[in-house]
Amino acid sequence: MNSHISFIEQNIQLEDHERQPCEVWTRVMGYHRPVSQFNPGKQAEHAERCHFSEKAAAL
C-alpha cells in the first residue's frame, strides 16, 4: 500500500484560532470589488443570488 495520502483523503480540522477570514470578491457594474465593501442592502442582495452551475445547466 502506498504510504502517500493525498490531500483530498485527509480529514483536516482547524481550530478557530487557526482560521483566517476569506475575502469574497464579485463583479459589479463591470469591475471587481470585495463584498465586504458593499453597503448592507447590496450585501443582502449578494447573499440571495443564485450561482451558476455548469452541470445543472447541461441537464
C-alpha positions in Angstrom: 0.0 0.0 0.0 1.2 3.5 -0.9 2.2 5.4 2.3 1.4 8.7 0.5 -2.0 10.1 1.4 -3.4 12.6 -0.9 -4.7 16.0 0.4 -8.2 15.1 -0.5 -8.2 11.9 1.6 -7.0 13.7 4.7 -9.7 14.9 7.2 -8.1 18.2 8.2 -9.8 20.0 11.1 -8.8 23.6 12.0 -9.3 25.2 15.4 -11.0 28.7 15.3 -7.7 30.4 16.2 -6.0 28.7 13.2 -8.5 30.1 10.7 -8.3 33.4 8.8 -11.1 35.4 7.1 -11.7 34.6 3.4 -12.4 37.8 1.3 -15.0 37.2 -1.3 -14.9 39.3 -4.5 -17.6 39.7 -7.1 -18.0 41.6 -10.3 -20.4 44.6 -10.0 -21.1 47.1 -12.8 -18.2 45.8 -14.8 -15.4 45.8 -12.2 -14.4 43.5 -9.4 -14.9 44.5 -5.7 -14.8 42.8 -2.3 -18.3 42.0 -1.0 -17.2 43.3 2.4 -17.1 46.8 1.0 -20.8 46.6 -0.2 -23.4 48.6 1.7 -25.8 46.4 3.8 -28.5 46.3 1.1 -26.1 45.2 -1.6 -24.6 42.5 0.8 -28.1 41.1 1.3 -28.7 41.1 -2.4 -25.4 39.2 -3.0 -26.4 36.6 -0.3 -29.7 35.9 -2.2 -28.0 35.4 -5.6 -28.2 32.1 -7.4 -24.8 30.9 -8.6 -24.3 29.3 -12.0 -23.6 25.6 -12.1 -22.4 24.2 -15.4 -23.5 20.7 -14.5 -27.1 21.8 -13.8 -27.2 23.9 -17.0 -26.2 20.9 -19.1 -29.2 19.0 -17.9 
